[in-house]
Amino acid sequence: MSEFPLIGEQTLSHLAQVVPELAKTQVNNITPVATLLKSHLIAASNLTLAQVLTQYEVGQMKLGEIDLSKFSISSIPNLDAVQLQQFTGWMNSNVSDIPGLGQVPLGLMPNPITEIGSLVMRIDVVYGPAENRRNNTISGSDVQGFSVPCTEKDCAYLELDDLENAGRSDRSKLEGKQWISGKYQEVEGGRGILKAVNNGREPTGRLPFGKAFKVVVMEPDETTDTVDTALFFRFCAWRMGCTPYFIGPVPFFSYKVNSLIFVGNLSEQRTNTTSLPTGATREPKASITNRTGVREKINPCAFSNGSQSITDQSFSGIDLRSLGNAIAEIESADSGDYKAVSIHTCADGGLNCGRALGRYQFMSYNPYAVQLIAAKPGGQEFLSQVEQGHQATEAELFEFFPPADQDRAFMADMANKIQVTQEQIDPATGQPFTGDRLIERVAQKHFGGDYSKVDGNGSDALGRLSLKDYGKTALVSYRNSNSDNGTLTCSPNVNSSYISTAKNTQNGR
């Protein structure tokens, strides 16, 4: 276990939340936990971990307080079933600190990384954002193509050459190709419903390693003849398409003039569209030098905490991560988070029956949840059982609707609700929903259904919050989550003050 340093950073409370069935396991069957408790003179081996956490103030104890070299990974039952992103602080871990991860071939990753083509070019010159009107480009997107011109301002770019290294004296068809900076220029991206995320825009760049991520030129610096590059990611959902590549930047390689850079396949097809300036400006570089002497930009918030693992998720000015935290605070923060399962209920005159599942308490008949669950082996049978009243176990929930899918469904559902709601009229103002009112109404729809009454008095089976109160509570939590984030805080802490375990039976939720 000492070879997995991340485990030492986990608290007992968090382990009880993320490791399946661990809270129900007796401490004497979790030897590292029993040893930790004994080191604090707590003899509770005959109690379950949940009972220990209730009876003693030990939730914030960390396994790293004891010598973990004496224990194997299997000494914590089901630990190997936990997804990496569920561990606190996972984004700060090195690949070498995750047992086995370094031996997984890139081609076997969930989003395989493969070389597309074989073309390598030489960086001939770097140009800053003072340039304009560049048409011989090899950058763009899989929507607009990869030869999108930069016809306005801020056309920072790399000028590339083939490997003959003769510069302008040899005018081959590869001479003078231009890779435009995605920091200063953006293009269209995404597909399906999720295309609208981030207003359908992504940095211009290339996909030389397949669709897993986009390689983007960031800051060409003429004063040092260097250039930084970065990776941008996206997320996709079954039958709902994919967002643009807007998740990033994650620092990649830095290059100097005359360095070789892999560009993959080149297309001679030209496009009638152009890129658009992002409005970015030059900033002082915060950098470090890695072991090979290559400078790398530092992005301390490259990934946020939690299974979604991304930052800057916004749609029409709404931070989806903060909205997710706000809704989870109301719905499930003290009832299991991603493992929460509600009571069985029916809506729409009995046409839709099921249970609310997971962190955001999606009804099992929610179309976004259904699409992801039904795509898994045995998923449709699981949905049918829940519809008939089956009490889903934590193991079933992690199998058919794991945290990554819960986040994916939430992002897609919220993006769709925001897009539709901002085109509707707010009866309180007579104008389209915007700002705080847009957040309130989207939260109301999550609680009561897309056709629930605006600011209605209807509630769920528990009757604790009305639709109107739910919207206002979500707005307050959303503001708090945003204000808690700060400049370098990537994982807001959320404390629940209200838990909804049964959904609105009047409005189809």
CORZIJO-V502348 format. One line per field, one symbol per residue. ss: DSSP state (H for helix, E for strand, C for the rest). psi: psi as a letter, one per 20 degrees, with the letter a starting at -180 (. if undefined). A space follows every 10 residues. Layout:
# CORZIJO-V502348
ss=???
psi=???
This chain:
# CORZIJO-V502348
ss=CCCCHHHHCC EHHHHHHHCC CHHHCEHHHC HHHHHHHHHC CCCCCCCEHH HHHHHCCCCC CEHHHCCHHH CCHHHCCCHH HCCHHHCCCH HHCCHHHCCC HHHCCHHHCC CCCCCCCCCE EEEEEEECCC CCCECCECCE ECCCECCCEE CCCCCCEEEE ECCCCCHHHC CCCCCCEEEE CCCCEEEECC ECHHHHHHHH EEECEECCCC CCCEEEEEEE ECCCCEEEEE EEECCEECCC EECCCCEEEE EEEEEECCCE EECCCCCCCC CCCECEECCC CCCCCCEEEC CCCCEEECCC CCCCCCCCCC CCCEECCEEH HHHHHHHHHH HCCCCCHHHC EEEEEEEHHH CEEEEEECCC CEECCCHHHH HHHHCCCCHH HHHHHHHCCC CCCHHHHHHH CCHHHHHHHH HHHHHHHHHH HCCCEECCCC EECCHHHHHH HHHHHHHHCC CCCCCCCCEC CCCCCEHHHH HHHHHHHHHH HHHHHCCCCC CCCCCCCCCC CCCCCCCCC
psi=hiimhhhiip rhghhhhhop jhhipqhijn hhggggghij kookhiqrhg hghghqmjhj qqhiiroiii qrhiiopjhi ipqgiippjh ijqqhijoph hiioqhijqh nqoqpoajpp rpogqpqaii qrmpilqkqc rigirllpqo ibrllqrppq rajikjbiio mriipjqpoq pihiqqrqrr qbhihiqkkj qqqqbrmika jhrppppfnp ohhilrpqrr qqrrqqqpji bqrrnioaqo pcqqrrpiqq ppibqqpipq qirrrqqijq rqqqpprrpa hjjpppqpni khqrqrhhkr rkoqokjpoh ghgggghhhg gjhjkidijp parpqqrlkj hoqbqppahj lpqijphggg ghghiqpigh hgghghhiip oprhghghgh mrghhggggg gggggggggg hiiqpohhij rqprchhggg hggghhgiqh jqppkriqaa hhkhprgghg ghghgghggg gghhgagjoi nqppppippo jqrpihkj.
